[in-house]
Amino acid sequence: MSLYESVVIARQDISSTQVDALMDRLTEILVAGGGEVKKRESWGLRNLSYRINKNRKGHYVLFNIDAPAAAVAEYERQMRINEDVLRYMTVRVEALEEGPSAMMQPRNERGDRGDRGDRGPRGDRGDRGGRRFERDRAPAPQTAAEGE
């Protein structure tokens, strides 16, 4: 069997219990197809990057799946049919991630922010970087009266 990670976004106007019931139905589809859900994380109601079907927020849920391709195909077919599912993405992976996902870890433990990474430290030109006020530093052009 193959390993998959799947993220499902459900509509904002359904309750948390309805989201749990929907995810239970999706889990049953995978189990009926001979698969297994290794991990299920609910990330809660989060803002969307852009509106989808007049929704500004969505309930996010992550699945780690060990199932045959036919079971995953049926799982995705059921999500296309369901009106409560706004978007989903299923990706085949080599190994499933152990422990909590990056979304569930505290911000200070993620390690994705705080350091400058490959950009290096900031220069001595202030916080913006560029060459501001260059016209103020350049010498003023001399007029004919000053040159004599």
C-alpha positions as CSV (number, residue, x, y, z in Angstrom):
1,M,0.0,0.0,0.0
2,S,1.0,3.6,-0.6
3,L,1.4,6.4,1.9
4,Y,-0.4,9.7,1.4
5,E,-0.9,13.1,3.1
6,S,-4.2,14.8,2.5
7,V,-5.5,18.2,3.7
8,V,-9.2,18.9,3.5
9,I,-10.8,22.3,3.8
10,A,-14.5,22.3,4.9
11,R,-16.9,25.3,4.8
12,Q,-16.8,27.8,7.6
13,D,-20.5,27.7,8.4
14,I,-20.7,24.1,9.5
15,S,-20.0,23.3,13.1
16,S,-17.1,21.4,14.5
17,T,-19.2,18.4,15.2
18,Q,-20.4,18.4,11.6
19,V,-16.7,18.6,10.5
20,D,-15.9,15.6,12.7
21,A,-18.8,13.6,11.3
22,L,-17.7,14.4,7.7
23,M,-14.1,13.4,8.5
24,D,-15.4,10.2,10.1
25,R,-17.3,9.4,6.9
26,L,-14.1,10.0,4.8
27,T,-12.2,7.7,7.2
28,E,-14.8,5.0,6.8
29,I,-14.4,5.2,3.0
30,L,-10.7,4.6,3.3
31,V,-11.1,1.7,5.7
32,A,-13.7,0.1,3.5
33,G,-11.3,0.3,0.6
34,G,-8.6,-1.6,2.6
35,G,-6.7,1.4,3.9
36,E,-5.9,2.9,7.2
37,V,-5.8,6.4,8.6
38,K,-2.5,6.7,10.6
39,K,-3.1,10.2,11.9
40,R,-5.9,12.8,11.8
41,E,-5.2,16.4,12.9
42,S,-7.8,19.1,13.1
43,W,-6.2,22.5,12.5
44,G,-9.4,24.4,13.3
45,L,-11.1,27.3,11.6
46,R,-8.4,29.3,9.7
47,N,-8.4,32.2,7.3
48,L,-8.2,31.4,3.6
49,S,-5.8,33.2,1.3
50,Y,-8.6,34.1,-1.0
51,R,-12.4,33.7,-1.0
52,I,-13.7,30.3,-2.2
53,N,-17.4,30.1,-2.9
54,K,-18.1,33.2,-0.7
55,N,-16.1,31.6,2.2
56,R,-13.3,33.6,3.9
57,K,-12.5,30.9,6.4
58,G,-12.4,27.1,6.4
59,H,-12.0,24.1,8.8
60,Y,-8.7,22.5,8.0
61,V,-8.1,18.8,8.6
62,L,-4.9,16.7,7.9
63,F,-4.9,13.0,7.2
64,N,-1.9,10.6,7.1
65,I,-3.1,7.7,5.0
66,D,-1.8,4.2,4.3
67,A,-4.1,2.9,1.6
68,P,-4.2,1.4,-1.9
69,A,-4.7,3.8,-4.8
70,A,-8.3,2.7,-5.5
71,A,-9.3,3.6,-1.9
72,V,-7.8,7.1,-2.3
73,A,-9.5,7.5,-5.6
74,E,-12.9,6.8,-4.0
75,Y,-12.0,9.1,-1.0
76,E,-11.3,11.9,-3.5
77,R,-14.5,11.2,-5.5
78,Q,-16.6,11.5,-2.4
79,M,-14.9,14.8,-1.5
80,R,-15.7,16.2,-5.0
81,I,-19.4,15.3,-4.5
82,N,-19.7,16.7,-1.0
83,E,-20.9,20.3,-0.8
84,D,-19.2,20.9,2.5
85,V,-15.7,20.3,1.2
86,L,-14.2,23.5,-0.4
87,R,-10.8,22.2,-1.4
88,Y,-8.6,19.1,-0.8
89,M,-5.2,18.0,-1.8
90,T,-3.8,14.5,-1.5
91,V,-0.1,14.0,-2.1
92,R,1.8,10.7,-2.2
93,V,4.8,10.6,0.2
94,E,7.7,8.3,0.9
95,A,7.3,8.2,4.6
96,L,4.6,9.6,7.0
97,E,5.6,12.3,9.4
98,E,5.7,11.2,13.1
99,G,4.5,13.5,15.8
100,P,2.5,16.7,15.3
101,S,2.6,18.5,12.0
102,A,4.2,21.9,11.6
103,M,0.8,23.6,12.0
104,M,0.3,22.0,15.5
105,Q,3.8,22.9,16.8
106,P,4.2,26.1,18.8
107,R,5.6,28.9,16.7
108,N,9.0,29.1,18.6
109,E,9.6,25.3,17.9
110,R,9.0,25.4,14.2
111,G,12.3,27.1,13.3
112,D,10.8,28.7,10.2
113,R,11.1,32.3,11.4
114,G,13.4,34.5,13.5
115,D,16.6,34.0,11.6
116,R,17.4,35.7,8.4
117,G,18.1,32.4,6.6
118,D,20.1,32.7,3.4
119,R,19.5,36.4,3.1
120,G,22.2,37.3,5.6
121,P,22.2,40.1,8.1
122,R,20.8,43.5,7.4
123,G,23.2,46.0,5.9
124,D,24.3,49.4,7.4
125,R,21.8,51.3,5.2
126,G,18.9,51.0,7.6
127,D,16.0,48.6,7.8
128,R,15.0,48.9,4.1
129,G,18.2,48.2,2.4
130,G,18.1,50.4,-0.7
131,R,20.0,53.6,-1.6
132,R,17.6,56.2,-0.3
133,F,18.4,59.9,-0.2
134,E,21.2,59.5,-2.8
135,R,20.3,63.0,-4.1
136,D,21.0,64.5,-0.6
137,R,24.5,63.0,-0.5
138,A,25.7,63.9,-4.0
139,P,27.5,67.2,-4.4
140,A,25.4,70.0,-5.9
141,P,26.4,71.0,-9.5
142,Q,28.4,74.1,-9.7
143,T,27.1,77.1,-11.5
144,A,29.2,79.3,-13.7
145,A,29.5,82.0,-11.0
146,E,30.8,79.6,-8.4
147,G,33.3,78.0,-10.8
148,E,35.3,81.3,-11.3
